[in-house]
């Protein structure tokens, strides 16, 4: 569409989660506590994995990268949200908006690939325990993490490059607390067909390309667990996977739906975005510490070395 006499937009207005002053104050306190718990929990998990040699295994190598990604994903959106909850001016430049969208894309995208890699790790541990060290050798683990970052970066780059070609000359109001790429499309007076196709295809390829390996890995895991005769053996095998399966449900249950549903500014979009980019990064360290005996033991060991008053 031609620009005509429209003036080009240079900044957006983020509406945030609420316009009610009392509600905004409550939301600020809530999300500040969530963010602090996210930082504390993930840093603690990184420290425990680093400090305890018993946790220097492929599973915890991947988990440390998941914690780092959760720190990044939360830090891309939450500080800005907290500032806007206290500020009367909620504008953000187009360049800053696209930059935030890029970092949301790369961190969330990389996390999806990493969760798929972690499912393969659990498959190797449960279904091929005797070959586990050979299947998950250190060099392969590093390559899988680098590959996750590389694919996440490529996915983000394609969508953001296409978004930079858009002209914004109509409404400048984003019905969201952050600059997710789908929220920008209704504001453009350019043809967004290519952007929509690229986003839809990349989300499908990315989402199902990572989710299907998770499904197939867990199908094999469940089959193997059911073939174990002893109840204690089945319980032990399942406990090694339950934390990861919980993290997958939380992340994919919201992130995939957010990018596949049409952008309409509905409360459901905000709920899905808050779930995958704010709540899930806080819950992951809790899930892996509360449901994992090795992590709890490592935390107790680390606690004995800390100075006591």
Secondary structure, DSSP 8 states (H G I E B T S, - for coil): ---TT-----EEEE--S---HHHHHHHHHHHHHHHHHHHHHHHHHHHHHHH-GGG-SHHHHHHHHHHHHHHHHHHHHHHHHHHHHH-S--EEEHHHHHHHHHHHHHHHHHHHHHHHHHHHHHHHHHH-GGGHHHHT-HHHHHHHHHHHHHHHHHHHHHHHHHHHT--B-S--EESSSS--HHHHHTTB-S--HHHHHHHHHHHHHHHHHHHHHHHHHHHHHHHHHHH--SHHHHHHHHHHHHHHHHHHHHHHHHHHHHHHS-----HHHHHHHHIIIIIHHHHHHHHHHHT-HHHHHHHHHHHHHS---
